[in-house]
Amino acid sequence: MRTGVRKAGQQSALARFLVLYAALYGAYGGLSPILPGFLAARGLTPGEIGVLLAAAGVLRLGVGPLAGAFADRHRAGRSVLAASLAVAGLSALAHLPGEGLVQLIGPALLYAAGTAAPAPLADALALAAARGGAAFQYGWVRGAGSAAFILGTAATGWLIGLFGLAAALVASGSLFLAAGVAALALPAASGGAVRAEAPWHGFATLIALPRFRRTVLAAALVIGAHAMHDGFAMILWRSAGIAAGIAGLL
């Protein structure tokens, strides 16, 4: 009897994480490659887009560790995740009436702040709930997220072909909000609040390790190339006459 109840609870937890990851990464996939094109269509120059994306990246570097530290200290992973997703969804929708850099810089930076923590927080919660594979395999959850990212990008390209670039923000903003609701339905973590070190605690020791520095350099090159692709590939494809649906598949 207890075994059956435990198995049902594990399946329920897996299903909830699958819903969260599908909504979260579907939202990422639908907007990440499209947002620069939307900004260009609303009057931003390539230089302004580059500066805005760089500022957003710097903001994420600060917000992400602080959000994680707060979640650790207060055992508030679900709440911080849900709040971050709400900010991401609402700020994505807030782009819609904007025109030009002055009107769009606020929503863009809020979107950067809102998207800084969800991915690592969701991973931390999923890994804890998986209990090293005893409850479920984390790879199933992460794989569902990757599939949702691909499907989200392809589907958004199709939507843009029908309704224009604004459809990407409506779809992704709605998915972020749905992911926020899904985050609140996740299994509660056991234990109470704990003392957590500051996000920068031990950083000097870590940065002194040659292997860590090499890893950071390799990761920076990969992520930097990814950022350049996400920032301008869609703009180049659309200016070359590639249809939105085909660009989404690419």
Rosetta silent file (secondary structure, phi, psi, omega in degrees, C-alpha in Angstrom):
SEQUENCE: MRTGVRKAGQQSALARFLVLYAALYGAYGGLSPILPGFLAARGLTPGEIGVLLAAAGVLRLGVGPLAGAFADRHRAGRSVLAASLAVAGLSALAHLPGEGLVQLIGPALLYAAGTAAPAPLADALALAAARGGAAFQYGWVRGAGSAAFILGTAATGWLIGLFGLAAALVASGSLFLAAGVAALALPAASGGAVRAEAPWHGFATLIALPRFRRTVLAAALVIGAHAMHDGFAMILWRSAGIAAGIAGLL
SCORE:     score description
SCORE:     0.000 S_00000001
   1 L     0.000  -49.331  179.980    0.000    0.000    0.000 S_00000001
   2 H   -63.683  -36.938  179.377    2.726    2.461    0.982 S_00000001
   3 H   -62.505  -41.146  178.652    4.697    1.511   -2.111 S_00000001
   4 H   -64.964  -41.488  178.405    1.712    2.333   -4.319 S_00000001
   5 H   -64.474  -43.333 -179.793    1.169    5.684   -2.641 S_00000001
   6 H   -63.370  -41.736  179.697    4.859    6.554   -2.940 S_00000001
   7 H   -64.838  -40.010  177.889    4.915    5.610   -6.627 S_00000001
   8 H   -63.237  -39.529  177.626    1.818    7.716   -7.296 S_00000001
   9 H   -64.682  -38.771  178.335    3.464   10.672   -5.577 S_00000001
  10 H   -65.607  -41.806  178.539    6.595   10.259   -7.676 S_00000001
  11 H   -65.591  -37.351  177.517    4.561   10.136  -10.880 S_00000001
  12 H   -64.452  -42.707  178.635    2.654   13.239   -9.810 S_00000001
  13 H   -62.961  -43.487  178.545    5.900   15.105   -9.137 S_00000001
  14 H   -60.251  -45.265 -179.240    7.289   14.074  -12.520 S_00000001
  15 H   -60.888  -40.052 -179.273    4.127   15.231  -14.293 S_00000001
  16 H   -66.690  -40.021  177.896    4.267   18.619  -12.575 S_00000001
  17 H   -69.421  -35.236  177.111    7.886   19.162  -13.560 S_00000001
  18 H   -62.205  -42.143  177.562    7.135   18.097  -17.135 S_00000001
  19 H   -63.191  -45.243  179.542    4.399   20.736  -17.333 S_00000001
  20 H   -59.126  -49.969 -176.049    6.717   23.379  -15.857 S_00000001
  21 H   -67.562  -36.181  178.066    9.585   22.619  -18.234 S_00000001
  22 H   -62.962  -44.601  179.655    7.313   22.433  -21.275 S_00000001
  23 H   -69.559  -44.486 -177.002    5.863   25.877  -20.528 S_00000001
  24 H   -62.660  -52.068 -175.092    9.180   27.433  -19.464 S_00000001
  25 H   -80.697  -22.833  169.181   11.284   26.273  -22.390 S_00000001
  26 H   -63.406  -39.251  177.248    8.442   26.677  -24.861 S_00000001
  27 H   -66.223  -45.110  177.453    8.392   30.337  -23.796 S_00000001
  28 H   -59.130  -47.843 -177.492   12.169   30.639  -24.124 S_00000001
  29 H   -64.015  -32.809 -178.938   12.132   29.001  -27.548 S_00000001
  30 H   -75.282  -24.466 -173.125    9.328   31.201  -28.774 S_00000001
  31 H  -115.090  -32.648 -174.371   10.922   34.511  -27.816 S_00000001
  32 L   -53.271  -50.125 -179.333   14.717   34.188  -27.530 S_00000001
  33 L   -80.336  -12.088 -173.556   15.438   34.196  -31.290 S_00000001
  34 L   -96.340  -31.098 -172.693   12.526   36.529  -32.103 S_00000001
  35 H   -55.835  -44.819  178.120   12.937   39.392  -29.623 S_00000001
  36 H   -59.372  -38.026  177.271   15.824   41.130  -31.461 S_00000001
  37 H   -64.798  -37.428  176.117   13.766   41.079  -34.662 S_00000001
  38 H   -63.842  -43.936  179.461   10.838   42.609  -32.807 S_00000001
  39 H   -61.754  -40.586  178.253   13.109   45.329  -31.421 S_00000001
  40 H   -64.224  -40.118  179.597   14.415   46.075  -34.912 S_00000001
  41 H   -66.758  -24.137  179.181   10.863   46.285  -36.243 S_00000001
  42 L   -94.892   16.151  168.594   10.047   48.788  -33.485 S_00000001
  43 L   103.576    1.739  179.302   12.803   51.157  -34.553 S_00000001
  44 L   -81.658  139.437  175.712   15.976   50.066  -32.734 S_00000001
  45 L   -78.625  162.657  176.221   19.226   50.114  -34.708 S_00000001
  46 H   -55.694  -37.517  177.913   21.574   47.092  -34.659 S_00000001
  47 H   -64.352  -42.699  178.656   23.880   49.039  -32.349 S_00000001
  48 H   -65.684  -38.421  177.335   21.060   49.808  -29.928 S_00000001
  49 H   -62.907  -43.593  179.162   19.949   46.176  -29.976 S_00000001
  50 H   -61.820  -44.303  179.202   23.491   45.044  -29.186 S_00000001
  51 H   -64.096  -42.147 -178.817   23.827   47.487  -26.286 S_00000001
  52 H   -65.622  -42.159  178.397   20.414   46.522  -24.911 S_00000001
  53 H   -66.628  -37.261  177.686   21.158   42.791  -25.088 S_00000001
  54 H   -66.212  -42.985  177.572   24.544   43.340  -23.429 S_00000001
  55 H   -62.113  -38.642  177.616   22.952   45.374  -20.627 S_00000001
  56 H   -63.473  -39.583  178.256   20.383   42.620  -20.168 S_00000001
  57 H   -64.145  -41.737  177.932   23.171   40.060  -19.867 S_00000001
  58 H   -63.397  -41.379  179.441   24.965   42.103  -17.208 S_00000001
  59 H   -62.239  -41.106  178.882   21.718   42.487  -15.268 S_00000001
  60 H   -61.798  -36.202  179.645   21.145   38.722  -15.330 S_00000001
  61 H   -60.481  -32.871  178.838   24.621   38.185  -13.874 S_00000001
  62 H   -85.669  -42.353 -174.986   23.599   40.142  -10.800 S_00000001
  63 H   -70.200  -40.477 -175.928   19.970   39.092  -10.421 S_00000001
  64 H   -56.797  -55.617  179.263   20.502   35.352  -10.865 S_00000001
  65 H   -62.675  -36.773  179.675   22.864   34.739   -7.912 S_00000001
  66 H   -66.403  -41.847  178.176   20.892   37.071   -5.638 S_00000001
  67 H   -64.534  -40.914  178.565   17.609   35.318   -6.429 S_00000001
  68 H   -64.575  -41.439  179.110   19.227   31.936   -5.858 S_00000001
  69 H   -64.926  -41.196  177.802   20.719   33.007   -2.538 S_00000001
  70 H   -62.996  -43.785  179.423   17.371   34.368   -1.353 S_00000001
  71 H   -62.336  -40.124  178.299   15.621   31.150   -2.379 S_00000001
  72 H   -65.579  -46.754 -174.032   18.212   29.069   -0.505 S_00000001
  73 H   -63.600  -36.336 -174.422   18.133   31.186    2.626 S_00000001
  74 H  -107.817    7.811 -176.168   14.343   31.137    2.921 S_00000001
  75 L    48.940   48.201 -173.482   13.633   27.754    1.318 S_00000001
  76 L  -118.930   36.972 -177.274   11.518   29.717   -1.152 S_00000001
  77 H   -57.313  -46.050 -179.460   12.505   28.116   -4.437 S_00000001
  78 H   -63.768  -43.909 -177.267    8.937   27.707   -5.680 S_00000001
  79 H   -66.224  -44.392  179.532    7.913   31.238   -4.704 S_00000001
  80 H   -65.403  -40.817  177.871   10.983   32.901   -6.220 S_00000001
  81 H   -61.481  -46.893 -179.608   10.589   30.828   -9.377 S_00000001
  82 H   -63.515  -42.015  179.421    6.902   31.737   -9.703 S_00000001
  83 H   -64.684  -42.136  178.822    7.584   35.436   -9.064 S_00000001
  84 H   -61.806  -42.347 -179.736   10.406   35.488  -11.620 S_00000001
  85 H   -67.575  -34.425  175.781    8.191   33.842  -14.224 S_00000001
  86 H   -64.023  -43.612  177.159    5.417   36.349  -13.541 S_00000001
  87 H   -62.102  -43.431  179.828    7.864   39.212  -14.121 S_00000001
  88 H   -61.123  -46.175 -178.458    9.117   37.531  -17.305 S_00000001
  89 H   -65.779  -46.342 -178.058    5.613   37.026  -18.662 S_00000001
  90 H   -67.862  -37.757  179.881    4.291   40.483  -17.843 S_00000001
  91 H   -71.426  -32.175  174.569    7.419   42.241  -19.117 S_00000001
  92 H   -62.048  -45.041  178.512    7.271   40.275  -22.382 S_00000001
  93 H   -67.547  -29.197 -179.054    3.716   41.509  -22.897 S_00000001
  94 H   -69.174  -14.984  175.270    4.769   45.033  -21.875 S_00000001
  95 L   -67.522  -26.047 -166.347    6.931   45.239  -25.024 S_00000001
  96 L   -57.683  -44.736 -179.363    3.839   45.276  -27.235 S_00000001
  97 L   -82.799   -4.963 -173.089    2.898   48.990  -27.085 S_00000001
  98 L   -75.651  153.906  178.441    6.519   50.193  -27.113 S_00000001
  99 L  -149.405  120.095  179.410    8.244   52.013  -29.958 S_00000001
 100 H    86.978  166.371 -174.141   11.902   53.047  -29.946 S_00000001
 101 H   -61.931  -43.375 -175.092   14.689   52.595  -27.412 S_00000001
 102 H   -60.669  -41.782 -177.651   13.281   54.889  -24.727 S_00000001
 103 H   -79.763  -23.906 -174.075    9.974   53.038  -24.513 S_00000001
 104 H   -99.155  -14.535 -176.716   11.414   49.536  -24.836 S_00000001
 105 H   -65.656  -37.035  179.023   14.430   49.693  -22.529 S_00000001
 106 H   -63.814  -55.723  177.102   12.291   49.328  -19.393 S_00000001
 107 H   -58.305  -36.591 -178.640   10.378   46.210  -20.498 S_00000001
 108 H   -65.514  -42.390  179.777   13.573   44.715  -21.924 S_00000001
 109 H   -72.211  -35.250  174.229   15.509   45.079  -18.662 S_00000001
 110 H   -63.487  -39.334  177.353   12.559   43.799  -16.622 S_00000001
 111 H   -63.250  -40.568  177.640   12.419   40.799  -18.948 S_00000001
 112 H   -62.094  -43.133  178.816   16.129   40.218  -18.376 S_00000001
 113 H   -64.381  -40.857 -178.347   15.624   40.335  -14.608 S_00000001
 114 H   -68.773  -29.430 -178.296   12.654   37.987  -14.809 S_00000001
 115 L   -95.523    5.631 -178.690   14.485   35.421  -16.924 S_00000001
 116 L   -71.738  -38.618 -170.962   17.699   35.417  -14.868 S_00000001
 117 L  -103.073  -25.041 -171.523   16.652   32.834  -12.285 S_00000001
 118 H   -55.456  -46.045 -176.272   13.977   30.462  -13.691 S_00000001
 119 H   -62.573  -52.714  179.049   16.235   27.998  -15.517 S_00000001
 120 H   -66.494  -34.974  178.124   18.712   27.357  -12.655 S_00000001
 121 H   -66.452  -42.743  177.993   15.967   27.422  -10.019 S_00000001
 122 H   -61.749  -41.034  177.979   13.862   24.933  -11.973 S_00000001
 123 H   -63.255  -43.259 -179.600   16.903   22.672  -12.345 S_00000001
 124 H   -62.234  -43.176  179.634   17.676   22.879   -8.629 S_00000001
 125 H   -67.181  -41.035 -179.401   14.101   22.007   -7.696 S_00000001
 126 H   -66.659  -42.655  179.558   13.908   19.174  -10.221 S_00000001
 127 H   -64.544  -39.655  178.301   17.215   17.641   -9.131 S_00000001
 128 H   -65.606  -42.214 -179.167   16.179   17.791   -5.482 S_00000001
 129 H   -70.046  -31.287 -179.862   12.801   16.203   -6.229 S_00000001
 130 H   -69.183  -25.876  178.673   14.390   13.505   -8.409 S_00000001
 131 H    52.612   50.821  176.296   16.547   12.399   -5.443 S_00000001
 132 H    66.248   24.134 -179.397   19.323   11.049   -7.618 S_00000001
 133 H    95.079   -4.511  179.970   16.911    9.075   -9.791 S_00000001
 134 L   -69.167  -34.107 -179.930   15.070    7.421   -6.907 S_00000001
 135 L   -93.116  -48.761  175.679   11.872    9.376   -7.663 S_00000001
 136 L  -162.593  168.433  179.910   12.291   10.009  -11.402 S_00000001
 137 L   -87.792  121.887  178.748   15.021   10.635  -13.946 S_00000001
 138 H   -58.381  -33.038 -179.216   15.978   14.292  -14.249 S_00000001
 139 H   -58.614  -31.915  176.970   16.931   13.641  -17.877 S_00000001
 140 H   -62.987  -42.407 -178.395   13.274   13.057  -18.750 S_00000001
 141 H   -67.391  -47.305 -178.306   12.390   16.503  -17.456 S_00000001
 142 H   -66.140  -36.775  177.165   15.311   18.261  -19.137 S_00000001
 143 H   -64.167  -38.402  176.604   14.647   16.429  -22.390 S_00000001
 144 H   -62.619  -38.565  177.304   11.038   17.594  -22.321 S_00000001
 145 H   -64.336  -42.677  179.041   12.293   21.153  -21.915 S_00000001
 146 H   -63.251  -42.336  177.923   14.648   20.839  -24.887 S_00000001
 147 H   -63.520  -39.926  179.445   11.860   19.426  -27.053 S_00000001
 148 H   -65.293  -36.179  177.800    9.553   22.252  -25.961 S_00000001
 149 H   -60.823  -47.754 -179.008   12.210   24.833  -26.892 S_00000001
 150 H   -63.653  -47.143 -179.990   12.464   23.437  -30.423 S_00000001
 151 H   -64.288  -37.512  178.990    8.704   23.156  -30.843 S_00000001
 152 H   -62.942  -42.364  178.819    8.222   26.641  -29.401 S_00000001
 153 H   -64.595  -45.777 -179.419   10.618   28.179  -31.920 S_00000001
 154 H   -64.508  -44.417 -178.887    9.034   26.355  -34.855 S_00000001
 155 H   -65.681  -36.559 -179.730    5.478   27.153  -33.751 S_00000001
 156 H   -67.351  -37.742  175.236    6.311   30.810  -33.178 S_00000001
 157 H   -58.538  -40.198  177.679    7.698   31.124  -36.694 S_00000001
 158 H   -65.834  -42.960  179.567    4.366   29.825  -37.985 S_00000001
 159 H   -63.560  -39.504  179.388    2.420   32.241  -35.753 S_00000001
 160 H   -62.613  -40.103  178.019    4.521   35.183  -36.935 S_00000001
 161 H   -59.877  -30.781 -178.824    3.726   34.286  -40.532 S_00000001
 162 H   -88.905  -41.793 -168.584    0.022   34.513  -39.701 S_00000001
 163 H  -121.807   -4.347 -179.014   -0.184   37.345  -37.169 S_00000001
 164 L    95.672  174.329 -174.361    3.128   39.247  -37.209 S_00000001
 165 L   -62.135  -30.073 -178.752    6.003   39.578  -34.748 S_00000001
 166 H   -60.422  -24.917 -179.816    3.764   40.593  -31.858 S_00000001
 167 H   -61.341  -31.325  179.567    2.403   37.027  -31.785 S_00000001
 168 H   -64.582  -41.349 -179.501    5.750   35.827  -30.417 S_00000001
 169 H   -71.281  -37.350  178.080    5.480   38.084  -27.380 S_00000001
 170 H   -64.968  -47.129 -178.351    1.852   37.179  -26.733 S_00000001
 171 H   -65.092  -48.142 -177.085    2.543   33.443  -26.965 S_00000001
 172 H   -69.935  -40.175  176.574    5.748   33.490  -24.929 S_00000001
 173 H   -59.466  -41.407  178.276    4.398   35.896  -22.332 S_00000001
 174 H   -65.256  -39.345  179.146    1.393   33.632  -21.840 S_00000001
 175 H   -67.664  -38.470  176.305    3.629   30.566  -21.515 S_00000001
 176 H   -61.363  -42.854  178.794    5.826   32.286  -18.918 S_00000001
 177 H   -65.135  -39.356  176.789    2.725   33.107  -16.879 S_00000001
 178 H   -64.340  -37.784  177.202    1.501   29.520  -17.237 S_00000001
 179 H   -64.820  -35.346  176.658    4.916   28.306  -16.074 S_00000001
 180 H   -62.030  -41.178  176.257    4.585   30.550  -13.019 S_00000001
 181 H   -64.653  -42.013  179.111    1.315   28.850  -12.115 S_00000001
 182 H   -63.068  -33.564  179.529    2.940   25.453  -12.695 S_00000001
 183 H   -63.356  -37.344 -179.970    5.805   26.430  -10.368 S_00000001
 184 H   -68.857  -20.187 -179.667    3.375   26.964   -7.499 S_00000001
 185 L   -90.285    0.137 -179.863    2.046   23.429   -8.029 S_00000001
 186 L   -67.876  156.072  176.680    5.472   21.805   -7.599 S_00000001
 187 L   -59.535  140.517  179.455    6.077   19.525   -4.602 S_00000001
 188 L   -71.141  140.342  176.409    7.088   21.449   -1.495 S_00000001
 189 L   -75.187  145.377  178.481   10.718   21.115   -0.433 S_00000001
 190 L   -81.670  153.213  177.399   11.332   19.525    2.949 S_00000001
 191 L    95.946  163.577 -179.790   13.026   21.443    5.755 S_00000001
 192 L  -102.362 -166.938 -179.794   12.885   25.009    6.966 S_00000001
 193 L   -66.275  148.662 -178.963   14.901   28.108    6.299 S_00000001
 194 L  -132.710  160.474  173.064   18.666   27.788    6.527 S_00000001
 195 L   -74.515  127.582  179.379   21.630   30.081    6.734 S_00000001
 196 L  -118.683  140.738  177.747   23.009   30.580    3.243 S_00000001
 197 L   -69.057  157.346  174.629   26.372   32.052    2.362 S_00000001
 198 L   -61.015  150.383 -176.986   26.531   35.227    0.294 S_00000001
 199 L   -56.441  -28.507 -177.198   26.570   34.514   -3.469 S_00000001
 200 L   -93.098    2.703 -178.732   30.193   35.654   -3.693 S_00000001
 201 L   -63.308  129.190  178.200   31.411   33.565   -0.733 S_00000001
 202 L    79.194    5.269 -176.317   34.395   31.436   -1.765 S_00000001
 203 H   -66.117  -38.854 -179.226   34.614   33.034   -5.209 S_00000001
 204 H   -61.363  -40.331  178.308   38.279   33.990   -4.802 S_00000001
 205 H   -65.138  -41.270 -178.371   39.180   30.387   -3.996 S_00000001
 206 H   -67.024  -44.258 -176.524   37.205   29.110   -6.956 S_00000001
 207 H   -69.152  -18.800  178.488   38.629   31.580   -9.478 S_00000001
 208 L   -75.132  -13.851 -179.113   42.149   30.616   -8.404 S_00000001
 209 L   -79.544  120.201 -179.304   41.663   27.107   -9.814 S_00000001
 210 H   -57.985  -38.888 -179.221   43.175   26.890  -13.341 S_00000001
 211 H   -63.715  -38.086  178.775   40.666   24.232  -14.406 S_00000001
 212 H   -65.643  -42.143  179.998   37.769   26.469  -13.383 S_00000001
 213 H   -63.048  -40.763  178.213   39.187   29.416  -15.350 S_00000001
 214 H   -64.956  -39.339  178.556   39.566   27.254  -18.458 S_00000001
 215 H   -63.761  -42.875  179.033   36.011   26.002  -18.057 S_00000001
 216 H   -63.192  -41.188  179.204   34.689   29.549  -17.724 S_00000001
 217 H   -62.141  -46.178  179.320   36.614   30.626  -20.836 S_00000001
 218 H   -62.540  -43.257  179.394   35.216   27.745  -22.884 S_00000001
 219 H   -64.289  -38.918 -179.992   31.699   28.405  -21.618 S_00000001
 220 H   -63.215  -40.136  178.837   32.050   32.128  -22.368 S_00000001
 221 H   -64.960  -43.092 -179.945   33.039   31.405  -25.969 S_00000001
 222 H   -65.157  -49.284 -176.661   30.110   29.033  -26.458 S_00000001
 223 H   -69.079  -35.049  176.890   27.550   31.305  -24.811 S_00000001
 224 H   -62.870  -43.251  176.881   28.959   34.393  -26.556 S_00000001
 225 H   -63.703  -39.390  178.131   28.565   32.729  -29.950 S_00000001
 226 H   -63.728  -39.983  179.816   25.059   31.666  -28.963 S_00000001
 227 H   -64.679  -41.786  178.621   24.223   35.237  -27.935 S_00000001
 228 H   -64.113  -40.624  178.851   25.405   36.635  -31.276 S_00000001
 229 H   -64.101  -49.354 -179.943   23.353   34.014  -33.124 S_00000001
 230 H   -62.008  -34.056 -174.976   20.230   34.668  -31.046 S_00000001
 231 H   -73.065  -35.476 -169.011   20.709   38.409  -31.364 S_00000001
 232 H  -132.094   -9.498 -178.202   21.029   38.782  -35.101 S_00000001
 233 H   -61.724  -47.175 -177.983   20.425   35.528  -37.010 S_00000001
 234 H   -63.029  -37.396  178.265   16.666   36.006  -37.246 S_00000001
 235 H   -62.879  -44.245 -179.385   17.112   39.614  -38.397 S_00000001
 236 H   -66.341  -42.450 -179.477   19.507   38.512  -41.157 S_00000001
 237 H   -63.058  -43.377 -178.538   17.288   35.635  -42.260 S_00000001
 238 H   -68.833  -37.386  178.573   14.194   37.814  -42.482 S_00000001
 239 H   -69.217  -22.546  177.162   16.077   40.575  -44.339 S_00000001
 240 L   -83.708    0.533  176.622   17.262   37.904  -46.801 S_00000001
 241 L    91.720    9.378  178.797   13.646   37.112  -47.606 S_00000001
 242 L   -75.805  130.218 -177.957   13.337   33.861  -45.647 S_00000001
 243 L   -63.124  152.786 -176.337    9.734   33.323  -44.548 S_00000001
 244 H   -60.147  -39.928  179.738    8.993   33.463  -40.824 S_00000001
 245 H   -63.491  -42.379  178.227    7.912   29.827  -40.696 S_00000001
 246 H   -68.126  -39.841  178.042   11.127   28.629  -42.352 S_00000001
 247 H   -61.259  -38.824  176.764   13.205   30.927  -40.131 S_00000001
 248 H   -62.074  -40.341  177.431   11.542   29.373  -37.082 S_00000001
 249 H   -66.006  -37.745  178.345   12.519   25.901  -38.292 S_00000001
 250 L   -64.404    0.000    0.000   16.088   27.077  -38.869 S_00000001
